[in-house]
Amino acid sequence: MKSGVILASALVTKKQELFDTMATKYNILISGRKTYRALTEQEYFDIMEDLSIQFYQTGSPKPHEIQTEMYNDYSEI
């Protein structure tokens, strides 16, 4: 039974590694220009938070000037 648990654990770890390599990536475009590329979800949220604070402090960039591109990065598989 012990070897079965170890095998199952190894499979879960391998599945998590595969999932991590296929995770969604984000690009942020400001006024049509790709300003941030290949961001992880956490990086994306951190930058969007920074941009919102910047907007309230300076008035720029305006929300309608910001676009997000999402894609799955399969290149590491």
N, C-alpha and C positions, 0 to 999 in steps of 0.2 A: 504494500500500500504506500509506503514511503516514496518509492520511486515514481509512483503514479502522481503523487502530489508535486514532486519536483518537476516532472514532465509538464504537468498542467501549469505550474508557475512559470516555467520557461516559455510555454506557448503564450501565456498572457503577456509576458514581458516582450516577446517578439511581436505580438499583435500591437502593443502600445508603441513600440519603435516604428512599426509600419505606419500606424495612424499619425504619429508625430511628423513623419516625413511627408505625409500627404495633407498636412494641415493647410487650411486656407491662409493665403497671404493677401496683403492689402497694399494698394498704391493709393496715394492721396494726390489729387490734382488741384492746383489752385490757379484759377483763371486759365484753365486748359493746359497748364504746364505741370508735368509730373515732378512734384516737389519731394515726395517721399516714396520709396520703392521697397517692395518685398518685406513689408512689415509683418511681424507676428500680430496676433490679436491683441495682446497686452500692449505692444508698442503702438499699435493703431489707436487704442483707446487713450493711452497717455498723450499722444500727439494731438488727438482731437480735443482733449481736455485743455491742453496748452493753447490750441488755436481759439477755443471759446473764450478763455481768459484774455488772450491777446485782443480778441474782437471787442470785449467789454472795456478794455483799457484804452485801445487805440482806434476802434472802429473798423479795423481791417485785420484779416480778410473778411469780407461779408459772407454770410452763410451760403448765399446763392452762387458764390464763386468757387465753392469747394465741392469736389466730386470724389467719389470713392470707386476704385476698381477692386473687385475681389476675384481671386483665382486659386485653384489648387495647384500646388507646386509638386509635380510628380518627377522632377528632374533628378532627385536624390535616390530614387528607388533602384 
